[in-house]
Amino acid sequence: MKKPESEIRSAAIHAKIRPRFKKMAEKMASDDDRSLAGWLEKMIRAEHERRAAKS
């Protein structure tokens, strides 16, 4: 799914998670050569598409 040109990344998500999960997520983002925010966006999009395909 391609992001529309007019969509600006301005929404913030604040969540408290365990430090070990943050460390895992940062490692996975780094392995994908992405920022943590970019990696989370990719994972949320993938999960959304997976659920939509099930319906």
N, C-alpha and C positions, 0 to 999 in steps of 0.2 A: 504494500500500500504506500503510494507516494504522498508525501506531505504537500498540501496546497501551498503555493507561493505566499499567500497572504497570512498564513498561520505563523504567529510569532510565539516563541517559547517564553511564556511569561507566568505560567501557573506553577506555584511552589507546592511541594509535598513535604510535610514535616512528619516524621515517624520515629518513634523510639524503638530500636531493635537491639538485640544483644551484640556486643562488640565483635564476637567471633563471626556472626553472620555478616556484619558490615565488612569485616576483613575478607571473608570469602567473596562477597560481591565485588569488592574493589579488585581482588585478584582476577576474577573472571572478566571484569570490564577491561582491566589492563591487558589480559591475554587476548582480548578481541580488539585491542588498540582503540578503545572507546573511553569516554568519561563515564563516571558512575551514573550520572543523569541520563546520558545517551544509552547506556546499557540497560538501565531500568525501563526506559521508554521502549526499547526493542523487545524486552521480555514481556511487558504489558501488552504491546501490540500483538506479539506472537500468541499469547494466551487468549486474547480476545478473538483472534482469527481461528484458533483451535476450537474455542467454544461455539463460535458462529457456524463452523463447519459441522458440528455435531447436531445442531438444530435442524 
